[in-house]
Amino acid sequence: MLQANFERSLRRFTRRRPFRPFVVELTSGSQFFVQHPEALAFYNGIAVYLASEGDDYMYFDHHTVARVGGNGKSSRQEK
């Protein structure tokens, strides 16, 4: 995914009001649900996700994201 699309997509989904959880699918095929807007921080093409359970976190970047989507339905973004 292009860096500009990566940041625009994450910003759009984290700023929805009311907030609704959304899925991030990585190019590896794994995916995770962002359940709170403050659980995700991103800047300059890099992001970190803090899971609500325990001490789990994940670093990822715009190169490793295949899709960002809402309500379990992924929307295709340009790679």
PyMOL CGO cylinders between C-alpha atoms (Angstrom):
from pymol import cmd
from pymol.cgo import CYLINDER

trace = [
    CYLINDER, 0.00, 0.00, 0.00, 1.28, 3.47, -0.74, 0.3, 1, 1, 1, 1, 1, 1,
    CYLINDER, 1.28, 3.47, -0.74, 2.25, 5.48, 2.33, 0.3, 1, 1, 1, 1, 1, 1,
    CYLINDER, 2.25, 5.48, 2.33, -0.28, 8.23, 1.58, 0.3, 1, 1, 1, 1, 1, 1,
    CYLINDER, -0.28, 8.23, 1.58, -3.12, 5.68, 1.24, 0.3, 1, 1, 1, 1, 1, 1,
    CYLINDER, -3.12, 5.68, 1.24, -1.98, 3.90, 4.40, 0.3, 1, 1, 1, 1, 1, 1,
    CYLINDER, -1.98, 3.90, 4.40, -2.13, 7.05, 6.50, 0.3, 1, 1, 1, 1, 1, 1,
    CYLINDER, -2.13, 7.05, 6.50, -5.31, 8.35, 4.88, 0.3, 1, 1, 1, 1, 1, 1,
    CYLINDER, -5.31, 8.35, 4.88, -7.11, 5.03, 5.46, 0.3, 1, 1, 1, 1, 1, 1,
    CYLINDER, -7.11, 5.03, 5.46, -6.02, 4.70, 9.08, 0.3, 1, 1, 1, 1, 1, 1,
    CYLINDER, -6.02, 4.70, 9.08, -6.90, 8.33, 9.79, 0.3, 1, 1, 1, 1, 1, 1,
    CYLINDER, -6.90, 8.33, 9.79, -10.34, 7.94, 8.19, 0.3, 1, 1, 1, 1, 1, 1,
    CYLINDER, -10.34, 7.94, 8.19, -11.19, 4.81, 10.17, 0.3, 1, 1, 1, 1, 1, 1,
    CYLINDER, -11.19, 4.81, 10.17, -9.86, 6.06, 13.52, 0.3, 1, 1, 1, 1, 1, 1,
    CYLINDER, -9.86, 6.06, 13.52, -11.72, 9.38, 13.21, 0.3, 1, 1, 1, 1, 1, 1,
    CYLINDER, -11.72, 9.38, 13.21, -15.17, 7.98, 12.35, 0.3, 1, 1, 1, 1, 1, 1,
    CYLINDER, -15.17, 7.98, 12.35, -17.85, 9.22, 14.71, 0.3, 1, 1, 1, 1, 1, 1,
    CYLINDER, -17.85, 9.22, 14.71, -19.18, 7.23, 16.27, 0.3, 1, 1, 1, 1, 1, 1,
    CYLINDER, -19.18, 7.23, 16.27, -16.10, 5.04, 16.14, 0.3, 1, 1, 1, 1, 1, 1,
    CYLINDER, -16.10, 5.04, 16.14, -16.64, 1.54, 14.73, 0.3, 1, 1, 1, 1, 1, 1,
    CYLINDER, -16.64, 1.54, 14.73, -14.05, -1.25, 14.96, 0.3, 1, 1, 1, 1, 1, 1,
    CYLINDER, -14.05, -1.25, 14.96, -12.22, -2.03, 11.74, 0.3, 1, 1, 1, 1, 1, 1,
    CYLINDER, -12.22, -2.03, 11.74, -9.91, -4.69, 10.39, 0.3, 1, 1, 1, 1, 1, 1,
    CYLINDER, -9.91, -4.69, 10.39, -6.33, -4.37, 9.16, 0.3, 1, 1, 1, 1, 1, 1,
    CYLINDER, -6.33, -4.37, 9.16, -5.23, -7.20, 6.87, 0.3, 1, 1, 1, 1, 1, 1,
    CYLINDER, -5.23, -7.20, 6.87, -1.53, -7.70, 6.30, 0.3, 1, 1, 1, 1, 1, 1,
    CYLINDER, -1.53, -7.70, 6.30, 0.07, -9.03, 3.11, 0.3, 1, 1, 1, 1, 1, 1,
    CYLINDER, 0.07, -9.03, 3.11, 0.89, -12.23, 5.05, 0.3, 1, 1, 1, 1, 1, 1,
    CYLINDER, 0.89, -12.23, 5.05, -2.86, -12.88, 5.30, 0.3, 1, 1, 1, 1, 1, 1,
    CYLINDER, -2.86, -12.88, 5.30, -3.07, -12.27, 9.05, 0.3, 1, 1, 1, 1, 1, 1,
    CYLINDER, -3.07, -12.27, 9.05, -5.49, -9.67, 10.26, 0.3, 1, 1, 1, 1, 1, 1,
    CYLINDER, -5.49, -9.67, 10.26, -6.49, -7.92, 13.45, 0.3, 1, 1, 1, 1, 1, 1,
    CYLINDER, -6.49, -7.92, 13.45, -9.39, -5.76, 14.59, 0.3, 1, 1, 1, 1, 1, 1,
    CYLINDER, -9.39, -5.76, 14.59, -8.77, -2.28, 15.92, 0.3, 1, 1, 1, 1, 1, 1,
    CYLINDER, -8.77, -2.28, 15.92, -11.40, -1.94, 18.63, 0.3, 1, 1, 1, 1, 1, 1,
    CYLINDER, -11.40, -1.94, 18.63, -10.59, 1.53, 19.92, 0.3, 1, 1, 1, 1, 1, 1,
    CYLINDER, -10.59, 1.53, 19.92, -9.28, 4.63, 18.09, 0.3, 1, 1, 1, 1, 1, 1,
    CYLINDER, -9.28, 4.63, 18.09, -6.52, 5.21, 20.64, 0.3, 1, 1, 1, 1, 1, 1,
    CYLINDER, -6.52, 5.21, 20.64, -5.21, 1.64, 20.28, 0.3, 1, 1, 1, 1, 1, 1,
    CYLINDER, -5.21, 1.64, 20.28, -3.49, 2.64, 17.04, 0.3, 1, 1, 1, 1, 1, 1,
    CYLINDER, -3.49, 2.64, 17.04, -0.73, 5.18, 16.49, 0.3, 1, 1, 1, 1, 1, 1,
    CYLINDER, -0.73, 5.18, 16.49, 0.84, 5.92, 13.12, 0.3, 1, 1, 1, 1, 1, 1,
    CYLINDER, 0.84, 5.92, 13.12, 3.28, 8.34, 11.58, 0.3, 1, 1, 1, 1, 1, 1,
    CYLINDER, 3.28, 8.34, 11.58, 5.43, 8.46, 8.47, 0.3, 1, 1, 1, 1, 1, 1,
    CYLINDER, 5.43, 8.46, 8.47, 4.27, 5.10, 7.10, 0.3, 1, 1, 1, 1, 1, 1,
    CYLINDER, 4.27, 5.10, 7.10, 4.80, 3.14, 10.35, 0.3, 1, 1, 1, 1, 1, 1,
    CYLINDER, 4.80, 3.14, 10.35, 2.17, 2.11, 12.89, 0.3, 1, 1, 1, 1, 1, 1,
    CYLINDER, 2.17, 2.11, 12.89, 1.83, 0.35, 16.22, 0.3, 1, 1, 1, 1, 1, 1,
    CYLINDER, 1.83, 0.35, 16.22, -1.33, -1.38, 17.42, 0.3, 1, 1, 1, 1, 1, 1,
    CYLINDER, -1.33, -1.38, 17.42, -1.91, -2.03, 21.13, 0.3, 1, 1, 1, 1, 1, 1,
    CYLINDER, -1.91, -2.03, 21.13, -4.30, -4.92, 21.72, 0.3, 1, 1, 1, 1, 1, 1,
    CYLINDER, -4.30, -4.92, 21.72, -6.86, -4.59, 24.49, 0.3, 1, 1, 1, 1, 1, 1,
    CYLINDER, -6.86, -4.59, 24.49, -5.82, -7.94, 26.00, 0.3, 1, 1, 1, 1, 1, 1,
    CYLINDER, -5.82, -7.94, 26.00, -2.63, -7.86, 28.02, 0.3, 1, 1, 1, 1, 1, 1,
    CYLINDER, -2.63, -7.86, 28.02, 0.65, -6.60, 26.68, 0.3, 1, 1, 1, 1, 1, 1,
    CYLINDER, 0.65, -6.60, 26.68, 0.14, -7.53, 23.01, 0.3, 1, 1, 1, 1, 1, 1,
    CYLINDER, 0.14, -7.53, 23.01, 1.29, -5.02, 20.42, 0.3, 1, 1, 1, 1, 1, 1,
    CYLINDER, 1.29, -5.02, 20.42, 2.19, -5.12, 16.76, 0.3, 1, 1, 1, 1, 1, 1,
    CYLINDER, 2.19, -5.12, 16.76, 4.38, -2.93, 14.62, 0.3, 1, 1, 1, 1, 1, 1,
    CYLINDER, 4.38, -2.93, 14.62, 3.55, -2.71, 10.92, 0.3, 1, 1, 1, 1, 1, 1,
    CYLINDER, 3.55, -2.71, 10.92, 4.18, -0.39, 8.01, 0.3, 1, 1, 1, 1, 1, 1,
    CYLINDER, 4.18, -0.39, 8.01, 2.58, 0.62, 4.74, 0.3, 1, 1, 1, 1, 1, 1,
    CYLINDER, 2.58, 0.62, 4.74, 4.51, -2.08, 2.85, 0.3, 1, 1, 1, 1, 1, 1,
    CYLINDER, 4.51, -2.08, 2.85, 2.92, -4.89, 4.90, 0.3, 1, 1, 1, 1, 1, 1,
    CYLINDER, 2.92, -4.89, 4.90, -0.73, -3.76, 4.73, 0.3, 1, 1, 1, 1, 1, 1,
    CYLINDER, -0.73, -3.76, 4.73, -2.99, -5.29, 2.09, 0.3, 1, 1, 1, 1, 1, 1,
    CYLINDER, -2.99, -5.29, 2.09, -6.32, -3.79, 3.22, 0.3, 1, 1, 1, 1, 1, 1,
    CYLINDER, -6.32, -3.79, 3.22, -8.02, -1.63, 5.79, 0.3, 1, 1, 1, 1, 1, 1,
    CYLINDER, -8.02, -1.63, 5.79, -11.76, -2.03, 6.17, 0.3, 1, 1, 1, 1, 1, 1,
    CYLINDER, -11.76, -2.03, 6.17, -14.72, -1.66, 8.46, 0.3, 1, 1, 1, 1, 1, 1,
    CYLINDER, -14.72, -1.66, 8.46, -17.28, -4.00, 9.96, 0.3, 1, 1, 1, 1, 1, 1,
    CYLINDER, -17.28, -4.00, 9.96, -15.46, -7.11, 8.79, 0.3, 1, 1, 1, 1, 1, 1,
    CYLINDER, -15.46, -7.11, 8.79, -15.67, -6.03, 5.15, 0.3, 1, 1, 1, 1, 1, 1,
    CYLINDER, -15.67, -6.03, 5.15, -12.26, -5.05, 3.80, 0.3, 1, 1, 1, 1, 1, 1,
    CYLINDER, -12.26, -5.05, 3.80, -12.00, -2.28, 1.25, 0.3, 1, 1, 1, 1, 1, 1,
    CYLINDER, -12.00, -2.28, 1.25, -9.21, -2.75, -1.29, 0.3, 1, 1, 1, 1, 1, 1,
    CYLINDER, -9.21, -2.75, -1.29, -6.52, -0.10, -1.23, 0.3, 1, 1, 1, 1, 1, 1,
    CYLINDER, -6.52, -0.10, -1.23, -3.73, 0.50, -3.73, 0.3, 1, 1, 1, 1, 1, 1,
    CYLINDER, -3.73, 0.50, -3.73, -0.50, -1.31, -2.87, 0.3, 1, 1, 1, 1, 1, 1,
]
cmd.load_cgo(trace, "trace")
